[in-house]
Structure formats: C-alpha cells, structure tokens
Amino acid sequence: MSDAIAHRGPDDSGLEDLANGELVLGHRRLSILDLSPLGHQPMAHPSGKVWVVFNGEIYNFKEIRAGLIAEGERFHSESDTEVVLAAYVRWGVRCLERFRGMFAFALWDATRGELLLVRDRFGVKPLYYHLGSGELTFASEMRGVLEGLRGEPAVSAASAVEFLRYGYVSAPNSLFADVSCVPPGCIVRVDRTLRTNIERYWSPSVLYDPIGSAPLRRELAALDDDALLDRLEDRLTEAFDLRMVADVPVGLFLSGGIDSSIVATLLARNRGLRLRTFTIGYADSGFNEIPHAREIAQELGCDHTELEVSDATALEVYDTLSARIDEPIGDSSAIPTYIVCKLARRSVTVALSADGADELFGGYPRYEICARFADSIGGWARFAYLASAELLDLLPAPLIRQLYALTRRGAPGYAAIGDKVRKFVRMARSGSQSEAYDSAISEYAVREAGSLMARAPIGGDPPVGVPFPPDGLDARDRFMLTDISRYLVGDLLTKLDRTSMAVSLEAREPFLDHSVAAMAAALPMHWKIRNGQGKYILRRILARHLRTGLFNRPKQGFSAPVGAWMRGVLRPQVEAALCADSVRRCGLLDATAVAGTVERFMSDRNGISPAGLWHLLQLQNWSIRHCASGPVSDR
C-alpha cells in the first residue's frame, strides 16, 4: 500500500505496528516543513498514546505552536505535524477549528481506542477507506486502498452514471460500491470493533447561513467602496502569504486570467516577493494564454517559465495519465495541468494554484445566465429563452462557431462556445431552478447517461446536486454553494491533487481559506456579479495595481483543445477504447449506445460535446483496467 503511493512522498517512508498488531500506520513523506529526520512519520506524541499520519499543511501552525508553548507544551521539531498532535492532545477535535490549511490525516488515540480519519474543510486533500471482511483499509489515493483489499471491489453503476453526467463522483461515494471517500469537513471515527460514525465539523453551508452570517453581511454592506476593497485585499494578501510558508522553493501557476493574476499581484506588490511563475499554451489555438501570462509576469517582475504544448506532447501525457490515474478524471484540463505541474517541479517543490475564486466570487457566466432564466420561469420571458434555444439547436455546430467568431471580430472570446450553447439549449427547456442549473453543469441528462450503461442502476437516479438552502438566498448564491460542495472538490481539487502529486509536487489553494470564503459569501451580490460580469470585486482590486487590459478577458485557465485532439491526434485511441469489442469486454457500458455517441461526435453533429465524449472515454479507459477483472454492482 505504501509503495503504491510512493509518488506522493519520495523523500522518506515509515511504518508503525500499533495496538498489539491491530493497526498498522504507513506514511510517504514529501518534505516541505522541517526537512530534518525530526519530521519523520508516523509521528507520536511524547505521551505515546496518540499517533498520526498526516498529509498536507497547517499554514498557521507557528501561531498555534506559540499558543501551545504558552500552555506548557514542548516541541522537538519545526514540523506542523507535531503541532497537530499537541493540539489534539490539548483540545481534542476542537483543534480543527483553529487550523487554517489543507489536510487529510489518520490519528490513533490509544486511550479512547479510536481511529480518526479527518479531511480539511474544502476537501483539498483526499482520503479513501474501505470497511469490510473485518478490516478497515484507508489511503490518500484509491490505488493504496486497492492494494490492501482481498479481491477486486465491485464497480458502482450509480456512480458511473454520475461520472458520465458530471465528470466526477461526489463524496462519500466513489466508483467502487464499497470504497468511500471521507467527505470534506468531516471526521470518520472508527473504534476497535470497526463501528464507524461520521461527524461533520464544518460545512460550506455555514458561509451562507442567513442568521450566522448576518453580522458580517451588515458590516460589509456598511463599508464604502474603498474601505471594502481594502478589507478584502488585506484578507486575500494574508491568506496568499500564509500559503508561501515552506522550507523549499515555492512557485505559482500563472494562466494570465484574473484568479492567478491577483495571487501573483498581491504577493508581488504587497509582500514584495519575486515569484517563480509557470504557464503553458497551445500554438495557433484559442486556448493559448501564454502571451497574456507573459505580460503579467513581466509587469510584476516574475521569474517566468513557459512551455508551448504540441499535439505529440498531449498524446504522450494522455497515455501517461491513463496509466497513472487510479480514478478517471472527467476534466480534460488534467492534461495541461499535469504538464504545468511537471514543468514547475523542475524548479520548485510547492506551487500555488488559484482554484475556488470562481465559486466564491461568482466567476462562471452560468451563475448569471441561470439566475436570469430562473427569474423568467412562468413569465413571458420564458418563451424568448425557449425560442432562442430551439433556433440555436437547429444550427450546425460549425456554423455556431463561425457566427460567434464573427461577433467577436477578433476580440477574445470563450473557448468551446459550442458546448456553452448546447447547455443553454438544455437549460431553456428545463422547468425549475434546480433543473436549469443542473443542465448548465452536466454533460448528459439523466436518461442520456443511463442509456449509455449496460444496465441501469437500482435505486433511481443519482442526486442532481446538494439540496438548495432555504429561501432568502439569491439564486446565484445557491448555485455557488452547489459548486463549492460538489464541483470544486469532485473535479477541480481532485484533478489538481492527482496531477501534482503524480510528479511529487505539492499544490496549494490560496483562495480556499475559510476566512476568505466567509467574506466572499457575505459580500453583497453586486460586488460579485455586476452587469453580467463575474468576480467584479477581484477586478476592482486588480485594477488598483495593473491596467485592466492585462487581465480583463473571458476565463480560460489551462484549458485544452480536447475536441480537436479527439478528432485528430487522439482519434486512434478514442476509437480503440470505445470500439464495440472493448466496450462489451468490460461490461460497464452499452456498445451500441457508445458507438452512436462516438459517430455523432466525430461527424460534428449537435448534441455531443467534447467534454461529454471525454467523460465517456475516461470511464471506459478506467473500466478496461478494473471492470474486466471485477464485478459491476447495480448500486
């Protein structure tokens, strides 16, 4: 099991046999803080009664350490892991309330005879477990769990349908029916009889709680513009600066968009740091952001590295990820993310990303579009939406792209416009607010995804999303909460963790600080979305430091021209994986339905997006490795 996740920690390893042989803890270390042997894990508290294996970082560990020393604790290392142990012994699980960080850890409390599996608030770091046959097995990646099992676990048909729709499976579920994922902000308690209890210590819903957040909302609403901008800029700068704490070199992924640009700008301007920045792009493609990132880096005086990705490189990485990733990743930007992680790893051990800004500050156009549609349900405006959708649905996909290019007149536009139009059509045909938003975030309707399966799951359809909060919240806040709870952790954070750790690089998320999130959620909506434009307040802060032409463009990030790849350089791989013989041999998908889907995509007909076929391809690639040797569960 330890060897299976050696890429996550190549610097050191350790095993401890505890509880009279009932428990074995293993750890692979990527040395970030206190590079000496004093940071070795598994680590014990001096009492010998508490042990931990810890993945991640507690960014404010020095502050917590100082408080513990004042209360009489003594420390032997400069490691945040030792602080976790001391904090637990002193305060119990209430210590989690004090941690600002990303983490997943297993802690053995011998006095209580209890093992705790703990995951950070937003789920930046993963933790899987299997309970069966009188054993508990857990690891940071699925591959570690599978190495500890006797036999191949059954694949969950319901989770496969969810993956086809969204490109991820929501915690606590996984693609295996009997392997679970510790949900973000949760503790799984396991006693010596293997009785388990899941306890939630934090939820993103608290950010939007009308009663709990009311004082902060009133406070922010009373500030004038400059005072509010100062307040958020100070909070962001503090959170970003905390993520620079390390005893190894730290870099930053710079796409040239608003999110990564504001991280770079506040660290450079407010903290005076000369940053190491990394970006990638594609020649002759609407997905190329190299020139934009280069401008930002030059403006801020960064030590900048860039790489232009060829089709040959994309093909090579596709093969690499298919072999290395133990769960399918539906987000095609996993390819460029892996490439930029590998590029950064040549120079640094830690890199900052910028995930979470869209979900916290209203960055996705779908928030405003779906909210407007929700307001129109039952009114005459509904007919305008529906008429526009029916007209767009009649237009061939190539014509839609040509018309959009003409309307832009050379100005920057959204990548994959055809996919956005297709989702607009589905949204316009929906009948409720939740159905409308589900259309915007899924690649297939429930029935479409079910028709691609060899057999439908028992127990009805998988959930559309988290339950919407009570009335009183703006629809856009509801959509953001849905994305924070599902898409952020299921897609973005999973993708970044797997691709970064595959090359032994620690990736940190400076926006995902719960104090920043609390302020973002409490902002008046016109500071998040104004005149149809998201992340308005972040744009205002950036405009204090940079001219707007440097960053004011549609969002792309490290997107990939995956549609062109699957019709070009990756076409042989697509056709081989999704051919009838391969699909039938695995037994998870329906060969006839898959063949029709591939044909529609390759002929560039409406209805099948690049992302939709990519989900199908990734699920089949994964099932080639797993379903051929294991059963498929109807659950």
N, C-alpha and C positions, 0 to 999 in steps of 0.2 A: 504493500500500500504506500509506503514511504517512497519507494523507488518510482512509483507511478506518477508522483507529483514532484519529482526532483527538480523540474524546471522552475518551480515556484520558489525554490530556495537552494541554490547550488553552493552556498558558502559554508554550510555546516548542517549536520543532522544529528538527531538524538532520539533514543527510545528509553522509556521507563516502564518497568513492570511494577504495578501498584496493587493495593487492596488484595494481597495474598493471591496474586495471579488472576484476579477477576478483571483487571483493567490494564490495558497497555496504551500509553500515550506516545505518539510519534510526532516529530517536527522536522521540517526542512526550512532552513534559515536563509533569507536574503538579508544580509547585514546592512542596516540603514542607520540605526542609532546604537552607539557604543559598539564599535566593531571588534572589541576585545572578546576573549572567551567568556567574560562575565555575562554576556548576553545570550549564552547557550540555553537552549530549550530542549525538552520540557524543563520548566523552572519551578522551584519550590519556595514557598515562604519559609523563613527561618524556623517557624514552629514545626515544619514538616507535615502539617495537617492539610495544607492546601497546595495543589499543583495546577499548572496551567500550560497549555499550548496556545499560542497567540499569533494571529495573522493580522497585520495592519499597523496603524499608528494612532496613538493618542497625542494629538497635536499640542494640547495644553498640559502635557504631563509634568513639565517643570513647575508650573503653578500648583498643581495638585501635590507634587512631591514636597514642595516647600511647606504646604499646609500640613502634610503628614509628619514631616520632621518636627514641626512646631508642636504636634500632638505626641511626640515621643518615638516615632518610627525611625529606624536606622536603615540606610541603604548601602549596598556594596557595589552597585554598578550605576551607569548613566542610562540605563535602559528603561523604556516606558513599560516593558513587560513586568519589571519588578514593581513599578508603581501600580499596575493593575492588581497584582497580588496583595500589596499592602492596603490598597484602597478597599478591596473586597473584605479583607480581614477586619478592617476598622469599621466599615459602614455597611457591609453586606451588599446585596444587589442594588441598594440605593446609590452605590458608587457610579452606576451607569448614568445617572442624571448629571454627573459632573464632567463626564467625558465628552470632549469635542474631538471627534475622529472618525476613522473608518476601521472596522474591526470585525473579526469573527474569532471566537475562542471557545475552547473547551476547558472548563475548570472543575477539578475534582476536590470536593470538600469532604475529607475523611471523617470529620466529626459528625456531619449530618448524613454521611453515607449517600451522597448525592452528586451526580454529574450535571453540570450546567452547560448547555450549548447556547451560545449568545451571538447575536448578529447586530450590527450597528443600525442606527435609526433609518437610514435610507436604503440599506442593503448594498453598499458599495462592495463589501467583501462577501463571498459566498460561503455556504456551509450546508452540506448534504448529509442525510443519515438514512439508514435502513434498520428497521426493527423487525426481527423475525427469527424463527428457529432458535429461540432462547438467547439471541445475541443482539447487541447494538453495535452498528458499524457507522463511522462518520468520517468525513474528509472534506477538504476545501474544493475538490472537484469530483465529478461523478466517477471518473476513472479510478480514483482512490477507493471509493466505496465498492465499485465492481470487483476490484482486486481482493476485497475482503469477503466476498459472498461465495456461498457454495452453489454454483449453478448460475444460469443467466436469468435475471428477473424478467417478468412479463412486461411488454410494451403496453401502455395505456392508449386505447383507441380514442377516448375522450380528449386526452392531452394532445394527441396527434391532430385532431380536428382543430383544437385551439391554436396549435402551431401553424397550421395551414392558413388560418384566418389572420393571425397577428404576427407570426414570426417568432413567437416565444411562448413559454408555458408559465403561468402565474404561480408563484409560491402560495401554498406549501407543496403544490404538485410538481411533478417532473414528468418526463416522457415515459418513465418506468412506473408501473402501477404501485409498486411497493418501495419506492425510494422517494423520500420527501426532502424539501428544501426548508430550512429554518426561515420563517418569514422575517422581513426587516423589522427592527424594533421589538424583537421577541426573544424570550428565553425558553428553551425546552429543558425542563427538569426531568431527570431520569434517576430513579432510586435503584437499589441493588436488586429489586425484584423485576426491574425493567418496566415498572409502571411509569408512565410519562404524563407530564402536564405542561401545556403551552401557556405561557404568561406574557402578555403584551406590556412592555414598559413605556412605549412611545408609539404614536400613530400620526401620520401626516394630517389626519382629520382634525387634530388639535389646533393646527395652524389656522383653520377656517371656522373653528367653533365660535358661533356668534356671541356667546357670553364670555368665554375665556379670552378671546382676542379683542373684545370691545374696548378696554382701556388703551391698548396700543393703537387701535384704529382711530380713536378720538384724538390721541396725542399726535399722530402723524397728520391727521386731517387739519389740525390747528396750526401747523407749521407753514410759513411762507415758502415760496419755491426754493430760494437759495438755502434756507435752513434745512429743508427736506433733502435736497441734493447733498448738502454737507453731511447730514446724518447717515445717509445710505453709503456715500463714498467712504466715510470713516469705517463703517461696519464692513464693507467689502474689502477695504485695504487690510484691516485687521485679519479677516478670515484668510485672505490670499497670503498674507505674510506668515501666518501660522503654518501654512502648507509648504513653506520653504525650509522648515526646520529639518535638518538631516546632517549626518556626518559624511555624506557622499555628495557628488555633484548632482544638481537639480536642473532640469530643463523645462520647456513649455512647448506644447503643440500649438502652432500658430496657423490658423486657416485664413486669416485676413478678415474674418467676419466680426460681428460685434462681440460675441462671447469671449473668444480667445484674445481679441484685441484689448478688451477692458482689463482682463487679467494682466496682460503684458504692460499696459499703460499705467495702471495704478502701482504695480510693483516697480516700474522704472521711474515714474515721475514722483511718487510719494515715498518710496523707500530707497530710491537711488541705486537700484540694482542693475547690473549689466547682465541681461538674461541670455541664456542659450536657447534659441528657438529653432523649431524644425517644422518643415512643411513639405507636402508632396502635391503633384498635379499631373495633368494629362495633356499632351500636346494636341493642338487642334481640336479642343473639346470644350463644350460649355461647362464642363466640370472642373476646369483648370483655374485654381485660385493662387497659383504661385506668384503672379505679378502683384496681386493685392497684398499677400503676406509679406512679400519683399519690401513693398512700400512702407508698411507698418514697422517692420524690423529696422529699416534704415532710419525712419523718423525717430525711433526710440533708442537707437544705438545698440541694437542687439547683436550678439554673435550668432549669425543666422546660417542655417544649413537647409538646403532644399534639394529635392530629387524629383525628376520627371519620370513618371512611370510609363513603361512601354507595355504593349499587349503581351509580349513574351514574359515580362515580369509578373503581370497579372495572372497569366496561366500557371506560372511556377508557384505563386502563392496560393492559388486555388487548390492545387494538388497538395501543397503543404498543409493548409488548414483542414482540408478534408480528412487527412490522416491524423492530425494532431488534436483537433477539437472533439471532445468526447460527447458533446451535445450539439445538435445543429443550431446554427445562428442564422436567423432569417434575414438579418440586416446585411445587405450586400456591401455596406461600407466596412465590414470586417476586413475585407481585403486591403483597402488603403490604410485602415487603422493598424493592421499588422505591419504593413510596410513602413509607416511612420514610426511605429514603436521600435522596429528593428533598426531604423536609421538613427533614432535617438540613443539606443542602447550602446552604440559605438562610443558615445561621449559621456553619457550620464547613467545613473542608476535609478533616478526618480524623475518622473515627468508630470507636469500639471496638465490636465485636460480642462474642458470647460462645459461638461455636461450639467444639465439642471437649470441653466439660465432660461431656456425656452419655457420649461414647465413652471418655473417660479414667476417669471416676468411677462408671460403672455406672448411668447415669441412665434408661435405657429399660426399662420394665417387661418387655419381651420377653427381656431377659437372664435374669431370674429365672424367668419362665414357661417358657422353652425349656430352661433347665437342669433344672428340676424334671421336665419331660417327658422329657428325655434320661435322667435317673436312673430313670425308670419303664419305659423300653423293655425288654421282656422280662419284666416283673413284672405282678402283678395290678392295680397302679395304672393300667396302660395301658388296661385295659378301662373304668375310670372316666372317663379322658380321652375315649376313643372314644365312650362312651355319651353323655357330656355334649355332645360335638361333634355327634353325629347328631341329638340333640334340638334343639340350637340351630339346626341347619341347616334344620329343619322350620318354625321360627318365621319369620313375615314380618318384613322389616326394620323397618317402622314399629312393630310390636309390641315388637321388641327395644329400640328407642329408648324406648318408653313404659315398659317394665318397668325399664330402667336408671334412668330419671328417678325412678321411684317408690322404688327402692332408695336413691337419693341423698338423698331428702327435702329437696331444696333446697340441699344441700351441693355444693360444686364437684366436677365430675366430668371425665372425659376427653372431649375433643371427638372427634367421628367414632367413637363407640363401635361402630357397626355394622361399620366396617372392621376394628376390632380383633377383633370376634367372628368375622368371616369368616376372618381369618388364623389364629385359634385353631382353627377347624374344619380348615383345611388342615394345620396343624401336627399335630393329633391323629391325622390319617390317615397321617402320614409314618412311615417305617420306620428312620430313622437320625438321629444328632445333626445332621449337616450338612444333611440334607433338612428336618428340623424347623426349623432356623434359616433356611434359605432360604425356607420358607413364611412366616416372620414378616417377611421384608424384601422380598419380591417381591409384585407385584400380580397376576401371572398365573403359572400353571405353565408349564413349557417348551412342552408341547404346545398349551396355550391360546394362548400368544403366537405360536407357529408357525402356528397355524390362521388367524390374522389377516393373515398375509403373503400376497401374491400368489404368491410362490414361496418355498419353504423354502431356507435357506442350505445350501451344501455344506460338508461337513466336520464334521457333527454339531452337537450343542447347544453354545451358549456356556457358558463356565465358570460354575459356581454361585457361586464366591467364591474367595478366596485359599486355598491349602492350609492346613489347620489345622496348628498347631505340634505338636511331638511330645507324646506322653503325658506327664503330670506337671503340666500346667497345668489349673486349674479350667476347666470348660466356659464359665463366664461370661467369663473372661479371653480364651478363644478367640473368643467372639462379639465382644468389644470390639476385638480385633485385626483381625477381619474388617471391622468397621465403620470403623476408623481407616484401613485400607488401601483400602477401596472407597467406602463410603457418604459418609464425611466429605469426601473430595476430589472424588468424582464428582458428588455432589449439593450438599451444603451450601456448600463453598468455591467451587464453580463458580457457583452461584446468587448468592452474595454478591458475588463479583468482577464478574460481568456487570451486575448491577443497580446496584451502587455506581458502577462506572466509567462506566456509561451516563450518569450525571449528574456525572461528574468528581469523585467523592468517593472518597478512599482509605479503605478499611475494613480495620481491623486486628483480629487474633485473639489476645487476651491469654492465653488458656488454651494456645495452641499454641506453647509454649516447650518445647524438648526437655528442659530440666532439670525442669520441672514434670511433663512426661509420664513421665519416668523415675521420679519419686517416686510418681506415681499408679499406675503399673504395679506398683511394688514393694510397695504397701500390702497388708496382709492383707485378704482379701476382706470380712471382717465390717466393715471400715471403709468399704467402698464400698457394699455392699448388706447391710442388716440388717433382719430381719423383713419381707422383701419390699419394702423401701423403698430406692431408689437414692440415690446421692450423699450417703450418710449423713454422711461427714466434712465435706462442704461445709455441710450443715445444722447440724452442731455448731459450725462456725466462725461461721456467720451468727448463730446463737443467742447467741454472745458479745456481739454488737453490736445485734441487733434482737430484738423479741419475735417468737416463732415464728408467730403469726397473720398476720404481714405477708408471709410467703414460703412457708409450708408448704401448698402446693396442687398438684394434678396439673399436669403440664407442658403448656403450650400454645405459648408463644413467640408469634411473629407469624403464627399460623395463619390460614387463610382459610376461610370457609363456601362452599367451591367447589362442593359438591354442590347447595346451594340456588341458587347462581348459574347452574349449568349447566341446572337445571330452570326457571330464571326469566329473569333479565336477559340471560344469555349463551346462552339456548336457540337463538335465531335463528342465532348464529354457529356453535354446535355443529352444528346441522342443515345449515347451508350447507357447512361444511368437510367433513363426513362423509357428505354425500349420495352416492349411487351414481355420478353423473356425475363429481363431483370426485375421488373415490377412483380410479375407472377411469382418468381422465385422467392421474393421477400415476403409476399403475402399481406402487406400492410395496406397498399393502395390498389385501386381498381385499374387494370391495364387499359381497358377500353376508354374510360374517362380520362386517364392520363394522356393517352395518345391524342384524343381530341383537343385537349388543352394545349399540348405542345404544337399541334398543327395550327391552331388559331393564333398562337403567339408568333410562330415563325412566319406566317403569312401576313403579320402586322394588322390583324383584324381587331376591331374593338372588343373589349371585354376581358382580356387577359393582360395584366400589367407586367412589366419586367419583375417587379417585386413579387407578384403572385406566382410567376413561374419559378422564381428563385426560391421561394418558400418550398415549393413542391420538389425542386431539385435537391435542396439541402436535406429535407426529410427523407427522400429516397436514398441519398448518399449515406445518411446515418443508418437507415434501415438495412442497407446492404451489409453493414458491419455488425448489426445487432439482431434484426428480425430473422435473418436466415438461420441463426443458431438458437433462437429463443421464441417463446410463445407470444401471442398477441392477446391481451385481455380486453374484454368488452367494456371494462370500466374506463 
